[in-house]
């Protein structure tokens, strides 16, 4: 027997409701727009540089 439940969790980033399914993630419209406009290659490069700098010390 399956149990019925209401999933009231919000956006995975900011916890707002309503949300949409965006590539398997529950995101609000603003966070979906942020995902689309972010240069993820530049983000990953900055992240690698920051980690490398932290490891130098």
Protein Blocks (a to p, Z undefined) as FASTA:
>chain_A
ZZddddfbdcfklopacdddeehiacdfklmmmmmmpcfklmmmmmmmmmmmmmmZZ
